[in-house]
Amino acid sequence: MDNDKHDHEHSHENGHGHDESSIEDTKEELRRLFSSIKNKVYIDLFTKKGDNDVYNETAGKVLQWFSRITDKIVVTPYSLSHELAKKYNVTHSPTLVFAPDTYNIKWLGAPAGEEGRAFVEFVILLGTGKSGISKDSEKIISQIKDKRHVKLFVSPTCPYCPQQAVNAFKAAMAAPGLVSLELIDVQAFPEIADAYDAQSVPQAFANDELIAMGAQPEELFCLSLEKLSQENIYIPDDDAPLVEADLVIIGGGPAGLTAGIYAARSGLNSVLLEKSALGGQVTQTPVVENYPGMTHVGGKALADVMVTHALEYVRIYQGEEVIDVQKEDSGSFTITTNRRKFTAKAILLATGAKHRQLKVSGESRLSGRGVSYCSTCDGPFFKGKKVIIVGGGDSAATEALHLKNIDVDVTIVHWQDKLKAQSHLVKQLHANDIEILFNTQVKEIHGEKSVTKVTLTNNFSRAPQDLEVDGVFIAIGYEPSVELARKLGVELTPYGYVRQEQFRTNVKGIYAAGDVTGGYNQIVIASGQGSGAAMTIFEDLVNPYWKDSSGEKA
């Protein structure tokens, strides 16, 4: 479904480009961002003719474009055969080396696509000469006594990669004698990713030990780096600063972002907490074609517009995971995150939904090793390879079309005898000669280090059949993220969604909106619910529904 955060549209190359005015706006914004730079930012670019020429050319053009915006960026091109390449241990073309006299930070590839955002932040950090790392992260980094060499695998199509790239860059700046960094573009260097069985992004290794899959809060990345292991939670040793608010919104998808706008415009002092990427599932949608007012827009671009708008009204705390919520005797709430504490008169749960799993043997073990839930993020790994898409709805059809469009050999596996996808998507599948295996289920995913085959069964014959594949993309829908709701004693429906009436839950002062409440999983519906919830909360805080006309609690 076009407007669905979960059911994506067919991805096409965007041939429209930016018009001249938007390019000038971008340049002007970059000039403003770079105005804080005091120091020269030196970047050496190493290339070898005939080796990755497309990426060599892209890297050169991108660096030239940025250096024309500010004279603080100084780019020096070198051949890969230059003696400095040996000095800096540069072996791949193209490689960017940042401030080589001070740090050991390399970028293998070109800062294009989503990674352009990370590059901008790198320049600002180097130009100001400050890592920008938090005090808590600084404490963790100070515990590192032995050298750490980080390899971080990223992709220009991954909306989560810039956050993790900046985390790693800050760590390398904070401890230049101990922490070194190689940022590796998996599209430019798939052979390196294959050597590490890194088949999802972002994925971080330190001293060749896997320390992180996916983006993390800064402190959690630093803790994983210090421990040389995959850490799942970070709690500061001492109390974080206290933030007081009328409303705390938990979740940064369309519902949460819209609620933030409407709550602030109503006069509520509001904050928004998001533990992962802002924008929710929208960011993983290749193309949205029926969002009102936008006939054709990338999901990430639409999410960025929403986030930019929300930032004008509401304070957003990204990378903040809610660990605990306590209801005080006064009726207010104390919310503890991985970074600080918040107090609020009301809480809006806009926690959305997460990918539903097949729950078959091999799925969890091979997640990030050929098993994926995001074709936009991980599809480029499988160019020229064979994969299956499991599912029969709009998301499965859209992701299959997206993979086909980037030269992946894709087959759809669906357990029923008919796809549930919209008819125009089904027509596109047939037009693109995408094979569909009906009445078929995945029983097991095989592979030692990465996916090598799947075992399928037919619903009628029950006979198992092995199919050799390099990847398994799972698109069987979403399930609501209700872990926090359960902790708070919020009532759920028989289907596992938050039960609400006019956005109110059974717990006074706690509200819910968006995909976590069920119904149609559409961007416009989630946004509409966010605005409705904000206005309901405003009215309730002015006139509490749980008090009778005399002001006593009912």
C-alpha positions as CSV (number, residue, x, y, z in Angstrom):
1,M,0.0,0.0,0.0
2,D,1.5,3.3,-1.1
3,N,0.9,5.2,2.0
4,D,1.8,2.4,4.4
5,K,5.0,2.7,6.4
6,H,5.1,-1.1,6.2
7,D,3.9,-1.9,2.7
8,H,6.2,-0.2,0.4
9,E,6.1,1.0,-3.2
10,H,8.3,0.0,-6.0
11,S,11.7,1.7,-5.8
12,H,12.8,3.5,-8.9
13,E,15.9,5.7,-9.5
14,N,14.9,9.2,-8.7
15,G,15.4,11.0,-12.0
16,H,13.8,14.2,-10.9
17,G,16.8,15.5,-9.0
18,H,16.8,18.8,-7.1
19,D,15.9,22.0,-8.9
20,E,18.3,24.9,-8.7
21,S,16.6,26.6,-5.8
22,S,16.7,23.5,-3.6
23,I,20.4,23.0,-4.4
24,E,21.1,26.6,-3.4
25,D,19.1,26.1,-0.2
26,T,21.2,23.1,0.6
27,K,24.4,25.1,0.0
28,E,23.2,27.9,2.1
29,E,22.3,25.5,5.0
30,L,25.8,23.9,4.7
31,R,27.5,27.3,4.8
32,R,25.6,28.0,8.0
33,L,26.6,24.7,9.5
34,F,30.2,25.2,8.5
35,S,30.3,28.7,9.9
36,S,31.3,27.3,13.3
37,I,34.5,25.7,11.8
38,K,37.6,27.4,13.0
39,N,40.3,25.0,11.8
40,K,41.2,23.6,8.5
41,V,39.9,20.1,7.8
42,Y,42.5,18.1,5.9
43,I,41.3,15.1,3.8
44,D,43.6,13.0,1.6
45,L,41.9,11.0,-1.2
46,F,43.7,7.9,-2.5
47,T,42.6,6.4,-5.8
48,K,43.8,4.0,-8.4
49,K,42.8,4.3,-12.0
50,G,40.9,1.3,-13.2
51,D,40.0,0.2,-9.7
52,N,36.5,1.2,-8.6
53,D,36.4,4.1,-11.1
54,V,32.8,4.9,-10.5
55,Y,33.4,5.3,-6.8
56,N,36.7,7.1,-7.4
57,E,34.9,9.7,-9.5
58,T,32.0,10.0,-7.1
59,A,34.4,10.6,-4.1
60,G,36.3,13.2,-6.1
61,K,33.2,15.1,-7.2
62,V,31.6,15.0,-3.7
63,L,34.8,16.3,-2.0
64,Q,35.2,19.1,-4.6
65,W,31.6,20.1,-4.2
66,F,32.0,20.4,-0.4
67,S,35.4,22.2,-0.7
68,R,33.8,24.9,-2.9
69,I,31.2,25.6,-0.1
70,T,33.9,26.3,2.5
71,D,37.6,27.0,2.2
72,K,38.1,25.1,5.5
73,I,38.0,21.8,3.7
74,V,41.3,21.0,2.1
75,V,41.4,18.0,-0.2
76,T,44.6,16.5,-1.5
77,P,44.4,13.7,-4.1
78,Y,47.0,11.0,-4.3
79,S,47.6,7.9,-6.3
80,L,47.3,4.6,-4.4
81,S,50.9,4.0,-5.3
82,H,52.0,7.2,-3.4
83,E,54.4,6.6,-0.5
84,L,51.8,8.1,1.9
85,A,49.4,5.3,1.1
86,K,51.9,2.9,2.6
87,K,52.5,5.2,5.6
88,Y,48.8,5.4,6.3
89,N,48.2,1.7,5.5
90,V,45.8,2.5,2.6
91,T,45.2,-0.4,0.3
92,H,41.8,0.3,-1.3
93,S,40.6,2.7,-3.9
94,P,38.9,5.1,-3.1
95,T,39.9,5.8,0.5
96,L,39.5,9.1,2.3
97,V,41.9,9.7,5.2
98,F,40.8,12.4,7.7
99,A,43.3,14.6,9.4
100,P,46.0,12.0,9.0
101,D,48.6,13.8,11.2
102,T,46.2,13.6,14.2
103,Y,43.8,10.7,13.8
104,N,43.7,7.3,12.3
105,I,40.3,7.5,10.5
106,K,39.6,6.2,7.0
107,W,36.6,6.0,4.8
108,L,36.6,3.3,2.2
109,G,34.1,4.5,-0.5
110,A,32.4,7.7,-1.3
111,P,30.4,10.0,1.1
112,A,27.2,9.8,-1.0
113,G,23.6,9.1,-0.2
114,E,22.7,8.8,3.5
115,E,26.4,8.9,4.4
116,G,26.6,12.5,3.2
117,R,25.0,13.5,6.5
118,A,27.7,11.7,8.4
119,F,30.4,13.4,6.3
120,V,29.0,16.8,7.2
121,E,29.1,16.0,10.9
122,F,32.7,14.7,10.5
123,V,33.8,18.0,9.0
124,I,32.2,20.0,11.7
125,L,33.7,17.8,14.5
126,L,37.2,18.1,12.9
127,G,36.8,21.8,12.2
128,T,35.9,22.6,15.7
129,G,38.5,20.2,17.1
130,K,36.1,18.7,19.6
131,S,34.8,15.2,19.5
132,G,31.5,16.3,20.9
133,I,31.3,13.1,22.9
134,S,29.1,13.1,26.0
135,K,30.6,13.0,29.5
136,D,29.3,9.5,30.1
137,S,30.9,8.3,26.8
138,E,34.1,10.0,27.8
139,K,34.1,8.1,31.1
140,I,33.7,4.8,29.2
141,I,36.4,5.6,26.6
142,S,38.8,6.4,29.4
143,Q,38.5,2.8,30.6
144,I,40.0,1.6,27.3
145,K,43.6,0.7,27.9
146,D,44.4,-1.4,24.7
147,K,44.1,-0.4,21.1
148,R,40.8,-0.8,19.3
149,H,40.5,-0.9,15.5
150,V,36.9,-0.4,14.4
151,K,35.6,-1.6,11.1
152,L,32.1,-0.2,10.5
153,F,30.1,-1.4,7.5
154,V,27.7,1.1,6.1
155,S,25.6,1.7,3.0
156,P,24.5,4.9,1.2
157,T,20.9,3.6,1.3
158,C,20.8,2.9,5.0
159,P,19.1,5.6,7.2
160,Y,20.5,4.2,10.4
161,C,24.2,4.2,9.3
162,P,25.0,7.9,9.8
163,Q,24.1,7.7,13.5
164,Q,26.5,4.7,14.1
165,A,29.2,6.3,11.9
166,V,29.2,9.5,14.0
167,N,29.4,7.4,17.2
168,A,32.5,5.6,15.9
169,F,34.0,8.9,14.5
170,K,33.6,10.6,17.9
171,A,35.2,7.6,19.7
172,A,38.2,7.8,17.3
173,M,38.6,11.5,17.9
174,A,38.2,11.1,21.7
175,A,41.0,8.5,21.9
176,P,43.3,9.1,18.9
177,G,46.1,6.9,20.3
178,L,43.9,4.0,21.0
179,V,40.9,4.0,18.7
180,S,41.2,3.8,14.9
181,L,38.4,3.6,12.5
182,E,37.7,2.2,9.0
183,L,34.3,3.2,7.6
184,I,33.5,0.7,4.8
185,D,30.9,1.2,2.1
186,V,29.6,-2.3,1.4
187,Q,28.5,-1.3,-2.1
188,A,32.0,-0.2,-3.0
189,F,33.7,-3.1,-1.3
190,P,31.4,-6.1,-1.0
191,E,34.4,-8.4,-0.8
192,I,35.4,-6.9,2.6
193,A,31.8,-7.3,3.9
194,D,31.8,-10.9,2.6
195,A,35.0,-11.6,4.5
196,Y,33.3,-10.5,7.7
197,D,30.0,-12.1,6.8
198,A,28.5,-8.6,7.3
199,Q,25.3,-8.8,5.4
200,S,23.3,-6.1,7.1
201,V,24.2,-2.5,8.0
202,P,25.3,-0.8,10.1
203,Q,27.5,-3.5,11.6
204,A,30.5,-2.8,13.7
205,F,33.6,-4.9,14.5
206,A,36.4,-4.0,16.9
207,N,39.6,-6.0,16.7
208,D,37.7,-8.3,14.5
209,E,35.1,-9.0,17.2
210,L,31.4,-8.2,16.4
211,I,30.4,-5.5,18.8
212,A,27.2,-4.0,17.3
213,M,24.5,-4.8,14.8
214,G,22.3,-1.8,14.0
215,A,22.5,1.8,15.3
216,Q,23.0,2.5,19.0
217,P,23.0,5.4,21.4
218,E,26.4,6.9,21.6
219,E,27.1,5.6,25.2
220,L,26.0,2.1,24.3
221,F,28.4,2.1,21.3
222,C,31.3,3.2,23.5
223,L,30.4,0.6,26.1
224,S,30.4,-2.1,23.3
225,L,33.7,-0.8,22.1
226,E,35.2,-0.9,25.6
227,K,33.9,-4.4,26.4
228,L,34.6,-5.8,22.9
229,S,31.2,-7.4,22.9
230,Q,27.6,-6.7,21.9
231,E,26.1,-4.7,24.8
232,N,22.4,-4.2,25.0
233,I,21.9,-1.6,27.7
234,Y,23.8,1.3,29.2
235,I,22.7,2.9,32.5
236,P,24.8,5.9,33.7
237,D,26.5,5.5,37.1
238,D,25.0,8.7,38.4
239,D,21.6,10.4,37.8
240,A,21.3,12.2,34.5
241,P,19.9,15.7,34.5
242,L,16.2,16.0,35.2
243,V,13.9,17.3,32.4
244,E,10.5,18.6,33.4
245,A,7.6,18.5,30.9
246,D,3.9,18.4,30.7
247,L,3.9,15.6,28.1
248,V,6.5,12.9,27.3
249,I,5.9,11.3,23.9
250,I,7.6,7.9,23.5
251,G,8.2,7.1,19.9
252,G,9.5,9.2,16.9
253,G,7.4,7.9,14.0
254,P,4.6,9.8,12.3
255,A,2.2,9.5,15.3
256,G,4.8,10.8,17.8
257,L,6.2,13.6,15.6
258,T,2.7,14.9,14.7
259,A,1.7,14.7,18.4
260,G,4.7,16.8,19.3
261,I,3.7,19.5,16.8
262,Y,0.1,19.6,18.0
263,A,0.9,19.4,21.7
264,A,3.4,22.3,21.5
265,R,1.0,24.4,19.5
266,S,-1.6,23.8,22.2
267,G,0.8,25.2,24.8
268,L,2.0,22.0,26.3
269,N,5.7,21.7,27.3
270,S,6.4,18.5,25.4
271,V,9.4,16.3,24.7
272,L,9.8,13.3,22.4
273,L,12.0,10.3,23.1
274,E,13.1,7.9,20.4
275,K,15.6,5.1,21.0
276,S,16.3,4.4,17.3
277,A,16.0,6.3,14.0
278,L,13.5,9.1,13.8
279,G,10.7,8.6,11.3
280,G,9.9,5.0,12.2
281,Q,9.1,2.5,9.5
282,V,8.6,5.3,7.0
283,T,12.4,5.5,6.7
284,Q,12.6,2.0,5.2
285,T,10.0,2.7,2.5
286,P,11.6,3.0,-0.9
287,V,8.9,5.2,-2.4
288,V,5.6,6.6,-1.2
289,E,3.2,7.6,-3.9
290,N,-0.1,8.5,-2.3
291,Y,0.8,10.7,0.7
292,P,-1.5,13.7,0.3
293,G,0.3,16.6,-1.5
294,M,3.3,14.4,-2.5
295,T,2.7,12.2,-5.5
296,H,6.1,10.6,-5.4
297,V,8.5,10.8,-2.5
298,G,11.1,8.6,-0.9
299,G,10.1,7.3,2.6
300,K,13.3,8.7,4.1
301,A,12.8,12.1,2.5
302,L,9.2,12.2,3.9
303,A,10.4,11.2,7.3
304,D,13.1,14.0,7.2
305,V,10.4,16.6,6.4
306,M,8.3,15.4,9.3
307,V,11.3,15.5,11.7
308,T,12.4,18.9,10.5
309,H,8.9,20.3,11.1
310,A,8.6,18.7,14.5
311,L,11.9,20.1,15.6
312,E,10.4,23.6,15.3
313,Y,8.0,22.8,18.1
314,V,9.2,20.0,20.3
315,R,12.4,19.0,22.0
316,I,13.5,15.6,20.6
317,Y,15.9,13.3,22.4
318,Q,17.1,10.7,20.0
319,G,18.9,7.6,21.3
320,E,17.0,7.6,24.5
321,E,15.5,4.3,25.5
322,V,12.9,4.2,28.3
323,I,14.1,1.9,31.0
324,D,11.6,2.6,33.7
325,V,8.4,4.6,34.4
326,Q,7.1,5.3,37.9
327,K,3.8,6.9,38.8
328,E,4.1,9.3,41.7
329,D,1.6,9.9,44.4
330,S,0.8,13.3,42.8
331,G,-0.3,11.5,39.7
332,S,2.6,12.6,37.6
333,F,5.2,10.3,36.1
334,T,9.0,9.9,36.4
335,I,10.5,8.4,33.2
336,T,14.0,7.0,33.4
337,T,15.9,6.6,30.1
338,N,19.4,5.3,29.4
339,R,20.6,8.9,29.7
340,R,18.5,10.9,32.1
341,K,15.2,11.3,33.9
342,F,12.0,13.1,32.8
343,T,8.9,14.1,34.8
344,A,5.6,14.5,33.0
345,K,1.9,15.0,33.7
346,A,1.0,12.7,30.9
347,I,2.6,10.1,28.6
348,L,1.8,9.3,25.0
349,L,2.8,5.8,23.8
350,A,3.6,6.1,20.1
351,T,6.0,3.1,20.1
352,G,4.8,1.8,16.7
353,A,5.4,-1.7,15.5
354,K,8.4,-3.9,14.7
355,H,9.1,-6.6,12.1
356,R,7.3,-9.8,12.6
357,Q,9.6,-12.9,12.6
358,L,9.0,-16.3,11.0
359,K,10.3,-18.0,14.1
360,V,11.9,-20.8,12.2
361,S,15.2,-22.5,12.8
362,G,18.2,-20.5,11.6
363,E,16.3,-17.1,11.5
364,S,17.7,-15.5,14.6
365,R,21.2,-17.1,14.3
366,L,21.6,-15.8,10.7
367,S,20.0,-12.4,11.2
368,G,22.4,-10.0,9.6
369,R,24.1,-12.9,7.9
370,G,21.7,-13.2,5.0
371,V,18.4,-12.9,6.9
372,S,17.1,-9.3,6.6
373,Y,13.9,-7.3,7.3
374,C,14.9,-4.2,5.2
375,S,15.5,-4.4,1.5
376,T,16.3,-0.7,1.4
377,C,19.1,-1.2,3.9
378,D,20.5,-4.5,2.9
379,G,19.4,-5.1,-0.7
380,P,22.7,-3.8,-2.3
381,F,24.6,-6.7,-0.6
382,F,22.7,-9.2,-2.8
383,K,23.2,-7.6,-6.3
384,G,23.6,-10.4,-8.7
385,K,22.7,-13.0,-6.1
386,K,19.6,-15.1,-5.4
387,V,17.2,-14.4,-2.6
388,I,13.6,-15.1,-1.5
389,I,11.1,-12.7,-0.1
390,V,8.7,-14.3,2.4
391,G,5.3,-12.8,2.4
392,G,2.3,-12.0,0.2
393,G,1.2,-8.5,1.1
394,D,2.1,-5.0,-0.3
395,S,5.4,-4.9,1.6
396,A,6.5,-8.2,0.1
397,A,5.5,-7.2,-3.4
398,T,7.1,-3.8,-3.1
399,E,10.4,-5.1,-1.6
400,A,10.5,-7.8,-4.3
401,L,10.2,-5.1,-7.0
402,H,12.8,-3.0,-5.3
403,L,15.3,-5.9,-5.2
404,K,14.6,-6.7,-8.8
405,N,15.2,-3.1,-9.7
406,I,18.7,-3.3,-8.2
407,D,19.6,-6.5,-10.1
408,V,18.8,-9.1,-7.4
409,D,17.4,-12.5,-8.5
410,V,14.3,-12.6,-6.3
411,T,11.5,-15.2,-5.7
412,I,8.4,-14.6,-3.5
413,V,7.4,-17.4,-1.1
414,H,3.8,-17.2,0.1
415,W,1.9,-19.6,2.2
416,Q,-1.5,-19.0,0.6
417,D,-2.7,-19.5,-3.0
418,K,-3.2,-15.8,-3.7
419,L,-1.2,-12.6,-2.9
420,K,-2.8,-10.1,-0.7
421,A,-1.0,-7.2,-2.4
422,Q,-2.8,-4.5,-4.3
423,S,-3.6,-5.5,-7.9
424,H,-1.3,-2.9,-9.5
425,L,1.6,-4.3,-7.5
426,V,0.7,-7.9,-8.6
427,K,0.7,-6.7,-12.2
428,Q,4.1,-5.2,-11.7
429,L,5.4,-8.5,-10.3
430,H,4.2,-10.3,-13.4
431,A,5.6,-7.6,-15.7
432,N,9.0,-8.0,-14.1
433,D,8.9,-11.9,-14.3
434,I,9.3,-12.3,-10.6
435,E,8.6,-15.9,-9.7
436,I,6.0,-16.7,-7.0
437,L,5.9,-19.9,-5.0
438,F,2.3,-20.2,-3.7
439,N,1.1,-22.6,-0.9
440,T,4.7,-22.7,0.3
441,Q,6.3,-22.1,3.7
442,V,9.8,-21.7,4.9
443,K,10.6,-24.4,7.5
444,E,14.3,-23.8,8.1
445,I,17.1,-21.4,7.1
446,H,20.5,-23.0,6.6
447,G,24.1,-21.8,6.7
448,E,27.2,-21.8,8.9
449,K,28.5,-18.2,8.6
450,S,25.8,-16.9,6.2
451,V,22.6,-18.1,4.5
452,T,23.2,-20.8,1.9
453,K,19.8,-22.4,1.5
454,V,16.3,-22.7,2.8
455,T,14.0,-25.7,3.3
456,L,10.6,-25.2,1.9
457,T,7.4,-27.3,2.2
458,N,4.3,-27.3,0.1
459,N,1.0,-27.1,2.0
460,F,-0.4,-30.1,0.1
461,S,2.4,-32.5,-0.5
462,R,4.2,-31.6,2.7
463,A,7.4,-32.8,0.9
464,P,10.5,-30.7,2.0
465,Q,12.5,-29.1,-0.8
466,D,15.8,-27.3,-0.5
467,L,16.4,-24.1,-2.4
468,E,19.9,-22.6,-2.6
469,V,19.7,-18.9,-1.9
470,D,22.1,-16.2,-0.6
471,G,19.5,-14.3,1.4
472,V,16.1,-14.4,3.0
473,F,14.1,-11.1,3.2
474,I,11.1,-11.4,5.6
475,A,8.1,-9.2,4.9
476,I,5.2,-10.8,6.8
477,G,4.0,-7.7,8.5
478,Y,4.6,-6.1,11.9
479,E,3.7,-6.6,15.5
480,P,3.0,-3.8,18.0
481,S,5.8,-2.7,20.3
482,V,4.0,-3.1,23.6
483,E,6.7,-4.1,26.0
484,L,6.6,-0.8,27.7
485,A,2.8,-0.8,27.7
486,R,2.8,-4.1,29.5
487,K,5.2,-2.8,32.1
488,L,2.9,0.1,32.8
489,G,-0.2,-2.2,33.2
490,V,-1.8,-0.9,30.1
491,E,-4.6,-3.1,28.8
492,L,-4.1,-4.8,25.5
493,T,-6.6,-6.1,22.9
494,P,-6.9,-9.8,22.2
495,Y,-4.7,-9.2,19.1
496,G,-1.9,-7.7,21.3
497,Y,-2.4,-4.0,20.5
498,V,-2.9,-1.2,23.1
499,R,-6.6,-0.8,23.9
500,Q,-7.6,2.8,23.8
501,E,-10.8,4.9,23.7
502,Q,-10.3,8.4,22.3
503,F,-6.6,7.7,22.8
504,R,-7.0,7.1,26.5
505,T,-5.8,3.8,28.0
506,N,-7.0,2.2,31.2
507,V,-4.1,3.9,33.1
508,K,-5.0,7.5,33.9
509,G,-2.5,9.9,32.3
510,I,-1.2,7.3,29.7
511,Y,-2.4,7.7,26.1
512,A,-1.7,5.8,22.9
513,A,-1.7,6.6,19.2
514,G,-0.4,5.1,15.9
515,D,0.4,1.6,14.9
516,V,0.7,0.4,18.5
517,T,-3.1,0.7,18.7
518,G,-3.8,-1.5,15.6
519,G,-6.1,-0.7,12.7
520,Y,-4.9,0.4,9.3
521,N,-1.1,0.9,9.3
522,Q,-1.0,4.1,7.2
523,I,1.2,7.1,7.6
524,V,-1.8,9.5,7.4
525,I,-3.8,7.6,9.9
526,A,-0.8,7.5,12.4
527,S,-0.3,11.2,11.9
528,G,-4.0,11.9,12.4
529,Q,-4.1,9.8,15.6
530,G,-1.0,11.7,16.8
531,S,-2.7,15.1,16.4
532,G,-6.0,13.7,17.9
533,A,-4.1,12.3,20.9
534,A,-2.3,15.6,21.5
535,M,-5.5,17.6,21.5
536,T,-7.2,15.0,23.8
537,I,-4.2,15.2,26.2
538,F,-4.4,19.0,26.2
539,E,-8.1,19.0,27.1
540,D,-7.6,16.4,29.8
541,L,-4.8,18.3,31.5
542,V,-7.0,21.4,31.5
543,N,-10.1,19.5,32.5
544,P,-9.1,16.1,33.9
545,Y,-11.7,13.5,32.8
546,W,-11.1,11.5,36.0
547,K,-12.3,14.2,38.3
548,D,-16.0,15.0,38.9
549,S,-17.4,18.5,38.6
550,S,-16.5,19.3,42.3
551,G,-12.9,18.7,41.5
552,E,-12.7,15.4,43.5
553,K,-11.4,12.3,42.0
554,A,-14.2,10.1,40.6
